[in-house]
Amino acid sequence: MELIAHYGPALLRGFGMTVLCWLVGTACSVVLGLVIALAQRYGPAPLRWLLVVYVEAIRGTPFLVQLYVLYYGGPAFGLRLEALSAGLIGLSIYGSPYFAEIFRSGFNAVPLGQIEAARTIGMSEFAIIRRILLPLALVSSLPALVNFAIILTKETVVLSTITVPELRYQVDRMITETFRYFEATLALALFFWGLVEFVSRLGRWLESRVTHYMIERR
């Protein structure tokens, strides 16, 4: 109880920072991933090749390495970022190729006949994307999107290595000051378990809502 009373506020602040980093990083990487997937589908060949290189390069390197290059290597190229800014940008870059591949898979799952039928009746490409491609792709992609969003919650612990004061950073400080490894690690696990459980339930609710919406449209 003494540990809870003394370190509870710091752990809550760290958890709040973790949630903030996860929300902003996930939102930005989803948007960037969607843009990449659309560009790979509709963009010119040179752009598609560049995006393939980008996707494979990010997916082929660890998040920790990418974060170090951005934060510690950035000044060599005139890019000086605060720890929090580097962490948010790093999460966004790291997650975008995975979300792009999820969206690409969802786009490929849309029946080609529906797209051809829409073109036959004179719908513009933008209208096809907004009214056919995105809604149908979202139905098949939502479980994978939620699953990777959960993975990103646990990637936030890496941000402590560049001194972002998130939950892992506060837990490490608690361990350094008290040498109570078990209690500190247990607190870390419980906080993340609660966050993952919340995201999982939110994902199941979104799946039911999207499915219900698509049934009503029919």
Secondary structure, DSSP 4 states (H G I P E B T S, - for coil): -HHHHHHHHHHHHHHHHHHHHHHHHHHHHHHHHHHHHHHHHHS-HHHHHHHHHHHHHHHTS-HHHHHHHHHTSGGGGT----HHHHHHHHHHHHHHHHHHHHHHHHHHHS-HHHHHHHHHTT--HHHHIIIIIHHHHHHHHHHHHHHHHHHHHHHGGGGGGGT--SHHHHHHHHHHHH--HHHHHHHHHHHHHHHHHHHHHHHHHHHHHHHHHHHHH-
